[in-house]
Amino acid sequence: MFQITTQTVQIVSVIISILSFMAAIWLYRWVKALPAPNKCVLEIGEYIRQGANTFLKREYLVLTRFTVIAAVLILVFLPKPIWSGNGVTDNIWMSIAYISGTILSALAGKIGIHVATIANIKTANASRSGVKPSFMAGFRGGAVIGMSVVGVSLLGVTLIFILTGDTGAILGFSFGASSLALFAKTGGGIFTKTADISADLVGKVEFGLEEDDPRNPAVIADNVGDNVGDIAGMGADLFDSNVASMSAALVIATSLGGLLSQNVAMVFAYAALGLLSSIIGIATAKIGEGGSPGKALNSSTYVTTATFIVLTSLATWIFGFEWRIWGATFVGLVVGVAIGFSTNFFTEDTSPPVRAVASASKSGSAFTILSGLSYGLLSTAPALIGIATTALIAYNICAPLGPGYGMFGIAMSALGMLSIVGMIMSNDAFGPIVDNARGLAVMGGLGEEAVGVTDRLDSAGNTVKAVTKGFSISAAGLTVISLLGAFMSEVNVVAAKLNIPSISNFDIMKPTVFFGLIIGVAVPAVFSAMLMLGVDKNAQKMIKEIHRQFNDIPDLKEGKKNIKPDYERCIEISTNAAIKELIPAGTIAILATIAVGFIGGVEAIGGFLTGNIASGLLLALLMSNSGGLWDNSKKYIESGHFGGKGSPAHKATVIGDTVGDPFKDTAGPSVNTQITVVSLVSSMMSTLFLIYSIF
């Protein structure tokens, strides 16, 4: 047994982060070196790249203004008002950390767009050579994003902790990452689903066009949306989740034993070993020429999981870490994989629920919606039970170590669930890359065989996207439970200084706690409604534009040579829609948190966070799983079942898919980020809520 210092572990974390960047650079060069001989594919790919970058530029300009305003408010008010006489150093560091979090989160999105818009072209061209080369192009493109995003998150948290040694600054960094992720996911989700719904309803249902038919004016906007929503938005989202889980664990670890305790060392050690495990898992990814893309993705995840278990066991044994804390981490990891299996059961394209919804669609779209929503509700039970069980087991494993260790156990279980986030992000990015590749294969005229290859990859990508969404939502659930513990820790530190009784629990029989609880339940529902209404309103505008082009551009419907739709106009509609709807929903969630805190104080915030977590997790899982289920029901019929393409059942599932689109790609994944954001706002403002409140 060897003693290892916190400083040594932090240095190792920096080294492993750099190693992940080196792996990302190698993978990037490998993908970029692949041939791309088809000029039509290159031309369409450039359309997509330009559209994605134009949107990202406009989005980041809006978010820069928000960041500046928020940074000034943090500087003036947090953690304490600058006129309170306690100096301004903490306020300055928190403001700097917040800005750093937003910059790195934005960088995660930018890296994702850059890599994905190269990998989609390479994957499409490789599809002419078979499944194996096409899969490797898409997977390694996704792996570049996974390695970069997780490496940046680990490096950012480590450097902020080394430079400041202040948990308040860590929370500020996490809030920067979370707030930008919230708005990026919101904006990207509205963009992509405005285009996707419009393209499907007019192209498929009205005119019977194939998916990604180049005659459809919204088809390029749809492919741009895959990048700004599922790549840039999800990149920022998983960056935020990873940072938030580390932040919560570090806040509690510091409160238990100080900045240089073994608990802090464990947090950094396990996070670094998780990234190392993902590097190893990615290196083992392979597929035979006739192999299953889904099995190849799953096998890499299993290798990563097993590697993490072995490495953390060795580290715990060699360095004398507490085995109970390792046990809590292990429980989080195992349950995370189990939740992935349950999500896979409800959303995989050949699963019984998907086939049942496809069969029900023979009777019309009403039955598509009813059955899909019902299975979506059923699918929430395994994940919610898993989250609750993990929290219960992790708490009880670590509680005997002393006061506060129960919540630390929950925080470490969340860290364990997110320990393989490098692999999760790689799998998640694979989905939109191969989705784009399919569109490029169709529009570039690469032939039926190439389209068939990309169809197989796209189906696997849809399933893995549903699994990673369920995984990230569940991990966010555990993270925000631990953030609730971090909130209590922050409150109690201040309470001790002011000789105010500390908080050990939140009694829902107290009126202030119950008040917060009910408001907290309502916020995710209002937030989701605002996002989906934004998609609804703007998709109607897009549909009018598509009809206008089909009516006004001669020979467009017939697909005559050299007749092209005005793709740019549809991209502009999606961009304007997303920019307009970007800020309001997230701002309302933050303002509701602040209002509850100043009305009812810290006890009301405890109730608010509890209600927000419970309601938010239910809605996020329901919408994510229902959306994935409807999408794959459509693809199941398109593969030739129940009448195949163009049949009444197919048209019904297209309608189901259009309902599911804003469920799974706009509101669902944004809700879990909203939960994280309000939890971090509560922790950052805990001092103000403790001192200034009406009741």
Stockholm file with secondary structure:
# STOCKHOLM 1.0

chainA/1-695         MFQITTQTVQIVSVIISILSFMAAIWLYRWVKALPAPNKCVLEIGEYIRQGANTFLKREYLVLTRFTVIAAVLILVFLPKPIWSGNGVTDNIWMSIAYISGTILSALAGKIGIHVATIANIKTANASRSGVKPSFMAGFRGGAVIGMSVVGVSLLGVTLIFILTGDTGAILGFSFGASSLALFAKTGGGIFTKTADISADLVGKVEFGLEEDDPRNPAVIADNVGDNVGDIAGMGADLFDSNVASMSAALVIATSLGGLLSQNVAMVFAYAALGLLSSIIGIATAKIGEGGSPGKALNSSTYVTTATFIVLTSLATWIFGFEWRIWGATFVGLVVGVAIGFSTNFFTEDTSPPVRAVASASKSGSAFTILSGLSYGLLSTAPALIGIATTALIAYNICAPLGPGYGMFGIAMSALGMLSIVGMIMSNDAFGPIVDNARGLAVMGGLGEEAVGVTDRLDSAGNTVKAVTKGFSISAAGLTVISLLGAFMSEVNVVAAKLNIPSISNFDIMKPTVFFGLIIGVAVPAVFSAMLMLGVDKNAQKMIKEIHRQFNDIPDLKEGKKNIKPDYERCIEISTNAAIKELIPAGTIAILATIAVGFIGGVEAIGGFLTGNIASGLLLALLMSNSGGLWDNSKKYIESGHFGGKGSPAHKATVIGDTVGDPFKDTAGPSVNTQITVVSLVSSMMSTLFLIYSIF
#=GR chainA/1-695 SS CCCCCHHHHHHHHHHHHHHHHHHHHHHHHHHHTSCCCCHHHHHHHHHHHHHHHHHHHHHHHHHHHHHHHHHHHHHHHSSSCGGGSSCSHHHHHHHHHHHHHHHHHHHHHHHHHHHHHHHHHHHHHHGGGCHHHHHHHHHHHHHHHHHHHHHHHHHHHHHHHHHHCCHHHHHHHHHHHHHHHHHHHHHHHHHHHHHHHHIIIIIIIITCCCTTCTTCTTHHHHHHHIIIIIIIIHHHHHHHHHHHHHHHHHHHHHHHHCTTSHHHHHHHHHHHHHHHHHHHHHHTCCCCTTCCHHHHHHHHHHHHHHHHHHHHHHHHHHHTCCHHHHHHHHHHHHHHHHHHHHHHHHHSTTSHHHHHHHHHGGGCHHHHHHHHHHHHHHHHHHHHHHHHHHHHHHHHHHGGGCTTHHHHHHHHHHHHHTTTHHHHHHHHHHHHHHHHHHHHHHHTTCCHHHHHHHHHHHHHHHHHHHHHHHHHHHHHHHHHHHHHHHHHHHHHHHHHHTTCCCCCCCCTTSHHHHHHHHHHHHHHHHHHHHHHHHHHHHHHHHHHHHHHHHHHSTTTTTTCTTCCCCHHHHHHHHHHHHHHHTTHHHHHHHHHHHHHHHHHHHHHHHHHHHHHHHHHHHHHHHHHHHHHHHHHHHHHHHTTGGGCTTSHHHHHHHHHHHHHHHIIIIIHHHHHHHHHHHHHHHHHTHHHHHHSCCC
#=GC SS_cons         CCCCCHHHHHHHHHHHHHHHHHHHHHHHHHHHTSCCCCHHHHHHHHHHHHHHHHHHHHHHHHHHHHHHHHHHHHHHHSSSCGGGSSCSHHHHHHHHHHHHHHHHHHHHHHHHHHHHHHHHHHHHHHGGGCHHHHHHHHHHHHHHHHHHHHHHHHHHHHHHHHHHCCHHHHHHHHHHHHHHHHHHHHHHHHHHHHHHHHIIIIIIIITCCCTTCTTCTTHHHHHHHIIIIIIIIHHHHHHHHHHHHHHHHHHHHHHHHCTTSHHHHHHHHHHHHHHHHHHHHHHTCCCCTTCCHHHHHHHHHHHHHHHHHHHHHHHHHHHTCCHHHHHHHHHHHHHHHHHHHHHHHHHSTTSHHHHHHHHHGGGCHHHHHHHHHHHHHHHHHHHHHHHHHHHHHHHHHHGGGCTTHHHHHHHHHHHHHTTTHHHHHHHHHHHHHHHHHHHHHHHTTCCHHHHHHHHHHHHHHHHHHHHHHHHHHHHHHHHHHHHHHHHHHHHHHHHHHTTCCCCCCCCTTSHHHHHHHHHHHHHHHHHHHHHHHHHHHHHHHHHHHHHHHHHHSTTTTTTCTTCCCCHHHHHHHHHHHHHHHTTHHHHHHHHHHHHHHHHHHHHHHHHHHHHHHHHHHHHHHHHHHHHHHHHHHHHHHHTTGGGCTTSHHHHHHHHHHHHHHHIIIIIHHHHHHHHHHHHHHHHHTHHHHHHSCCC
//
